[in-house]
Amino acid sequence: MANAGLQPTSTLPPARRPGRDAGTQARGVKHGVPLRRRGNAGPSLYPAICALLLALLLGALAACSNDPGSGPLDVKWDRFACERCRMVLSDRKHSAQVRIPQAEGRSKVLFFDDVGCAAIWLEDKPFRDDPRTEVWVTDWQDGSWIDARRAWYIRGQVTPMEYGLGAQLAPAPGALDWAAAKEHINAVEAKYNIHGGHLETEPPKKP
């Protein structure tokens, strides 16, 4: 005979609280399919996006500088100053510029109002014979930029600092190559000391 004092054990699941439990279940299941958690969505795209933005920024900076990394640059005439004598570049047919190597494969361009200033300034620099060092001069006939080491130099011209050389690509009778042009420039500098006084200066007279 069954014990009348015992209550039958219920097999029904406990009643859910309509607020909290139902909401928790709804966040994990949608239409009967478990939702994937955000942390499992695959590798992050953040590093790739950062790399892309960095590449675009570097490209924009290079474009803004207007420097292709080699060759002559455009001169802002009557505004740029000579690296050696500090005179303003105004003569479109007797100016020069020197591109020198820098760290990390970069370079720097310096401007000169006379090819003589460029040659003398470069003479004692450690990068003078570096193949990455470029020297450019303006053609005295049309003002275009030409390689100073391949140019021929005509004497007897009127130049800003009175070194008297005009550059051109074509050889001509009596024209000087780059090595001879530098010798001419050094001779003029030694004779007249252009940056220490004027060519017309006379020695002081004895009393």
Buried (B, 14 or more C-beta within 10 A) or exposed (E): EEEEEEEEEEEEEEEEEEEEEEEEEEEEEEEEEEEEEEEEEEEEEEEEEEEEEEEEEEEEEEEEEEBEEEEBBEBEEEEBEBBBBEBBBBBBBBBBBBBBBEEEEEBEBBBBBBBBBBBBBBEEEEEBEEEEBBBBBBBBEEEBBBBBBEBBBBBEBEBBBBBBBBBBEEEEEEBBEBEEBBEBBBEBBEEBEBEEEEEEEEEEEEE
